[in-house]
Amino acid sequence: MKPVLLGATVTLAMFIASGAFAGLNWDQTTIEVKTGPNDQMAVAHFTYQNTGIAPVRFKSVKPACGCTTVMSQQEQVLPGDKGEITARLNIGDRTGVQEKTITVDTDDSKNPTTVLTIKAIIPEQLEVAPTFLFWQAGEDPKAKVINVKVSKDWKFPVRNIKVNTTSWDFVTKVEKVSKDEFKVEVQPRDTSRSASATLSLEPEDSTRKFPVSVKVIGSGRGDSISGSAGQTSDDILKNPFNDTPPPN
């Protein structure tokens, strides 16, 4: 009997040492998501299974960016159970390849931390230039042009563009130049006084919006192109919205 017990003990020790208590087994830790024209979120489902013989408890699930939200189905995963963590990346004005990480901490002593990555492929829909138009006080209120081109990476047709404005001081007109190009004419009603507005260029059948700033610069003191401390007029012309790059 004793040799049998010793053999069983050795076998159990080898079973434990070989990773029998290993916890969550992830099907994928990196998921690529390609978004469509009306998608406001890029969504990834990270599935897992507890392949060990002991329960695994989630301590924390933390996205690295405020633009990403996560949802877990359960706090504790019993042996053999399956589940998933759902990650949602807010697209907003983001374009191109966006990679965001989620750090998962568990009480699994063998593998306590796992980093999940959602890789969103967000095509640029329109190329808009310029994104800032201005007229000096007393300047001839002639129309100026914004050129709009459908990006070569965009796989969906753009039949029309709607322009919304925050002020009636400016008149706009959209003309389709070719299959993938548009011309937006912007004209101030009056340049004898200051005026400003934000135009929102909205492709038909899409939720995306592309802002353009327009302004009549008055001759009064303090009514000039101005921005944050240390910014020059050239700086403002290059970046009228004083945008900063989105966090990684």
N, C-alpha and C positions, 0 to 999 in steps of 0.2 A: 504493500500500500504506500509506503513512504516514497519509493522511486516515482510512483505515479503522481503523487502530490507535488514532488519536486519538479517533475516535468511540466505539470499544469502551471506551477508558479512561474517557471522560466518562460513558458509560452505566453502567459499573461503579461509579463514584464516586456517581452519582445513586442507584443501587440500594442502596449501603451507607447513604447519608445518609437514605434514605426509611424506614429501619427494617428492612431485610432481616435484620439481625442481632438483631432483637427476640426476646426469649426466651419465657417462659411466658405463655400465653394462658389465663386462668381462665374457666371456664364461669360460675361464680358466686363472688363473694367474701363474700356474706351468704346464709345458709341458715336458714330457719325450720323448726323441728321441733315438732310437737304430740305430747305424750306421752300414753300410756294409763294405766289404773289400776295395772298391774303392772310398768310400765317403771321400771327402776332407773337407766337411762342414756338421755340424749338423744344420738343419733348423727347426725353430718352427714358427707357425703362431698364433699369439694371436689376436683373434677376439673380437669385442665389438659392442655395440649398445648404442646410446643415448636414454635412456628411459625417459628422462625428457622433459620439455616444453621449455627449453632455449638452445641455442647453447653452445657447450663446445669447448674451444680452447686449443690446446696443447702448453704449454710453453717450455718444453724440454723433450727429450727422450734420456737418457744417460746410456750406458752400463758401468758396473763396471770394465770391463777388456778390454784391447786393442785388445784381441783376438776375441771379439764379435762386430759385426756390426749390425745396426738396420736401418729399413726403414719404414717410416710411409706413408700411402696413402694420408693423408690430414692434414692440419693444424687446421681446424675447422670442427666440427661434428654438423650438424643440428639435431633438434629433430626428432627421428625416424630413422635417418640414421645409417648405419652399416659400419664397416671398419675393418682393421687389421693392426697390427704392426708385421713385419717380422724380426726375429732375426736369425743371422747366426754366429755359433761358428766355428772358424778355428780349425780343428782337429790337424794338425801338428804332433808332436810327442806325443800328449796327449793320455793316455789310462785310462781305469777304468771309474769311475763315475765322471763327470765334471759338476758342477753346477755354472752357471753364472747368474747374475741378471741384470735387466734393470730397471731403475727408471724413471717413467712417471709422470711428473708434468703438471697439467692442471689448468684452472681458475675456476674449480668447487669448490665452497666454502665448500660444504659438504664433499667432498672426493678429496682433491687436489692432493694427491700423491698415486700412486699405484706401487708396486714392482712386476715385472714379473720375473719368473725364468725359464731358459732353463736347463733341466737336461739331459745331453748327456751320453749315455751308450756306451763307446768305448772299445771294447774287445782288449786285447793284442794279436797280431797275432803270434809273435815269442818270445821265450826265448833264448837269445844269451849270451854265456859265454865262455871265458872271452871277454871283449870288448877292451882289450889292450894287445898286444903282443910285446915283445922286445927281441933283441939279443945284447949281449955285443960285443964290438969290438974284432975281431979275433975268436969269438965263432964259433963252427962248424955250418955251415948254414943248419941245419936240419929243416925239416918242423915241425911247431907247429900247434895245432888243435884248432879250434873254434867249440864248440858244439852248434847246433841249434835245438830247439825243438818247435813244433807247440803247442801253448798254449791250455790247456784243455777247455778254454772258447771260443775258435775260432771254429765256426761251418762250416767253408768252407775248402775244401781240398787244401793242398799245394803240388803241383806235383813236383815243381822244384824250385831251388834258383839260381839266377844269381848274380855274384859278379863283381862289377866294382871297379877299383882302380885308384887313382890319380897319381900313379907312376909305371913304368915298372920295378922298382927295386925289386918287389915282384911277385912271381908266386903263383897262387891259383888253387885249385882243389876241386870240390864239389862232395861229395859221399852221396847217400841216404842210410842211415843205416836201417831205418824201415819206416813204413807208415808215422809216424809223427816226424821222427828224421833225421837230416842231419849232416854231418861232413865236415867242411871246412878246408883244409890243406893250410897253408901259409908258403912259403919258400922264404927267401931272396936270391937273385942271388949272393950277395957278402957281407961279413961282415968285410972286411978290411977297409971300409969307411962308413961314416955316411949316413943314408938313412931313409926316413919316408914316410908314405902314410896313407891315409884314405880309408878303404875298405867300400863299400856300398853293403850290403846284401839286395837283392830285390826279394821277393817272386813272383813267376809267377802269372799273372792275378791280380796283386795288385799294387797300387801306393805307398805303404808304403816302407820306406827305413830304414835300421838299420845300423848305422855306427860302425866300429871297427877301432881303431888306431893301426898301426904297426910301429915299429922303430928299426933301427940298431943304437946303441949308440956308437959313435966313442970315441977314446981315447984322442982326443984333448981337450984342455982347453975350458970350456964353452959348450962343446958338451956332455951334460949329461941330465938326466931327470930333467927338471926344470919347474917351473911354477910361480905362483904369489908369491909375497913377503910373507914369513912366511910359505909357503908350503914345506913339506918334500917330499922325494922320495916316501915314502909310500902313502902320500896323492895323489900324481900324479898317482900312480899305481891304486888307488881306483877310481880316477876320472880324467882320462887323458884329457878329453875335458874341464875341469874346469867348468862343467855345474852348473847352479843354478836352483832351482825348479821353474817351471812356475808360474806366478802370479795367485793368486786366483781370 
